Amino acid sequence: MAEAIRPHSAYGEDRIFLCMKRYKEPQFQERIAAATHARIAVLQQLRDRPPVDQAAAAVRAEQRLTKEAAAREKRQNAILAAKEEKAAKRARALEAAAAIAARQKPVLTDAERKAARDARYLARKNRA
């Protein structure tokens, strides 16, 4: 496969170099044949696989369904817990707001303010 090459040398050396053949691009037909062989090999591997055991497949399907049902129930429980936590948090916030409102002075109407002012005025007048 190796070809003998005699290099043109300015020094007059007479050495023989062995080199490899150059890479040859595959032709279209060769690529098609390689693809066909690969396809046949894959199909043969699929044919050589053992058949599916129906009982084992049914067991796996039932296990999968059980697992999915457990996951679904877990998600629903988490959603319910989050809703309950949100409601409890809202109730705590309302209680806190009510406590703050109870500590604040009551807001008086105009008539109540005028009555209080008049009472202070009369008390001052009676002292003098």
C-alpha positions, 0 to 999 in steps of 0.5 A: 500500500505504500508507494516509494517516492524518490525526492528531488534533492538538490544535494543529490541524495538518493533516499527512498521515502515510504508514505501512506496512501492519500485519503480517498473520499467515499463515493455516493454509492459507497455511502449509500451501501454503508447506510444500508448496511447500518440500517440492516444491522439496527433492524437485526438488533431489534429482531434479536431482542427478546419479546416483552413479557406481558406479565412483567409489563403489566406489573411495571404499568401498575407500579407506574400508575401507583407511583403517579397516583401517590405523586398526584395525592402528594401535590394535592396535599401540598396545595391544600396545605399552602391554601390553609397556610395562606388563610391562617396568615391572612387571619393573623394579619386581620387580627394584628390589624384589629389589635392596632386599630383597638390601640389607636384613639377613636376617630371622632366625628365633627359633632363629637369634636365640637361637643368636646371643644364646648365642654373644654370651653365651659370648664375653662370659663367656670374656673375663671 
